[in-house]
Amino acid sequence: MQQTTDTPEATAFNEVELDAWRGFLRTHSTLLRELDDELTRMHGLPVSSYDVLVQLDEAPEGRLRMSALADTVLLSRSGLSRLVTRLEGQGLIERVECGTDARGSFAAITDKGRQRLNEARVTHRAGVRARFFDHLGERELRQLAKVWSRVLDES
């Protein structure tokens, strides 16, 4: 009996594939949870908020259209809207109306947001180094960088 590609048998993972996939998922989940807990505890800034501040800090003039920001962060558009409202309430970002498009607006990082980001950045980088980089050699990091690039380029 010939298997088609849409049967459970044909799409089953072999042991190596399963180990690689499960390892990736567990590692991602564990590291993200630990980094999130640490940033929240030390700076009152979960990883999702940190990510938004980083994106804005790195953007020209420290601002991005909301639609562009949504494309760069790991949140849904509705989740991003709620997060932007919270960050705005904390004075870390501000919404700026778009002069050329009345329907559009920008999210812009404030001086207070930059200060909080700079404080949190030290903690975050140390956490990433201790939990990830310090467990790998330069050759392994280069290999991982190539792998992630290949996976994303082909999806």
C-alpha positions in Angstrom: 0.0 0.0 0.0 1.4 3.3 -1.1 1.4 6.2 1.5 0.3 9.6 0.4 1.9 12.7 1.9 -1.2 13.6 3.9 -1.4 10.4 6.0 -0.2 10.3 9.6 2.4 7.7 8.7 3.8 9.8 5.9 4.1 12.9 8.0 5.4 11.2 11.2 8.7 12.5 12.6 11.6 10.2 13.0 13.5 10.1 16.3 16.1 12.7 15.3 13.5 15.1 14.0 11.4 14.7 17.1 14.3 15.3 19.4 15.4 18.4 17.4 11.9 19.8 17.4 11.1 19.1 21.0 14.5 20.4 22.1 13.9 23.6 20.2 10.4 24.1 21.7 11.5 23.3 25.3 14.6 25.5 25.0 12.7 28.4 23.5 9.9 28.2 26.1 12.3 27.8 29.1 14.7 30.6 28.1 11.9 33.0 27.2 10.1 32.3 30.5 13.3 32.8 32.5 14.3 36.0 30.7 10.7 37.3 31.0 10.6 36.5 34.8 14.0 38.2 35.3 13.1 41.4 33.4 9.7 41.7 35.0 11.2 41.2 38.5 14.1 43.5 38.1 12.6 46.2 35.8 8.9 45.7 35.7 9.3 45.1 32.0 8.2 41.8 30.5 10.1 40.6 27.3 7.2 41.7 25.1 7.5 45.3 26.4 11.3 45.1 26.1 11.0 43.9 22.5 8.7 46.9 21.6 11.1 49.3 23.2 14.1 47.8 21.4 12.3 48.0 18.0 11.4 51.7 18.7 14.9 52.5 20.0 16.5 51.1 16.8 14.1 52.8 14.4 14.8 56.0 12.7 13.8 58.9 14.9 12.8 56.4 17.6 9.4 55.7 16.1 7.6 53.3 13.9 4.1 53.3 12.3 1.9 51.0 14.4 1.5 48.6 11.4 5.3 48.4 11.0 5.8 47.8 14.7 3.2 45.0 14.6 5.3 43.3 11.8 8.5 43.4 13.9 7.3 42.1 17.3 6.1 38.7 18.4 2.5 39.8 19.2 -0.8 39.9 17.4 -2.0 43.3 16.3 -4.6 43.4 19.1 -2.1 42.3 21.7 0.3 45.0 20.4 -2.4 47.7 20.7 -3.1 46.7 24.3 0.7 46.6 25.1 1.2 50.1 23.5 -1.6 51.5 25.6 0.1 50.1 28.8 3.5 51.4 27.8 2.0 54.7 27.0 0.4 54.8 30.4 3.8 54.2 32.0 5.3 57.1 30.0 7.7 54.8 28.1 6.3 55.5 24.7 3.9 57.9 23.1 1.6 57.8 20.1 2.2 60.4 17.5 -0.3 61.2 14.8 0.9 60.8 11.2 0.8 64.1 9.4 0.3 62.6 6.0 -2.3 59.9 6.9 -5.1 60.8 9.4 -5.8 57.1 9.9 -2.2 56.2 10.8 -0.2 56.8 13.9 3.3 56.2 15.2 4.6 54.7 18.4 7.6 56.6 19.6 9.9 55.8 22.5 10.2 58.5 25.2 13.3 59.6 27.1 11.9 57.6 30.1 11.4 54.6 27.8 15.1 54.8 26.6 16.3 55.0 30.2 14.2 52.0 31.3 15.4 50.1 28.2 19.0 50.9 28.8 18.7 49.6 32.4 16.8 46.5 31.3 19.2 45.9 28.4 22.1 45.2 30.7 20.0 42.6 32.6 18.6 41.0 29.4 22.0 40.7 27.7 23.6 39.2 30.8 20.7 36.7 31.0 21.0 35.7 27.4 24.7 35.3 27.7 24.4 33.1 30.9 21.5 31.0 29.6 22.5 30.6 26.0 25.8 32.0 24.6 27.9 30.6 27.5 26.7 27.1 26.6 27.9 27.3 23.0 31.2 27.9 21.3 31.7 30.4 18.5 31.5 27.6 15.8 28.2 26.4 17.2 26.8 29.9 17.3 27.8 30.4 13.7 26.1 27.1 12.8 22.9 28.1 14.6 22.8 31.5 12.9 23.1 29.7 9.5 20.4 27.2 10.5 17.9 29.9 11.6 18.6 31.9 8.5 18.0 28.9 6.3 14.8 27.9 8.1 13.4 31.5 7.9 14.5 32.0 4.3 12.7 28.9 3.2 9.4 29.4 5.0 
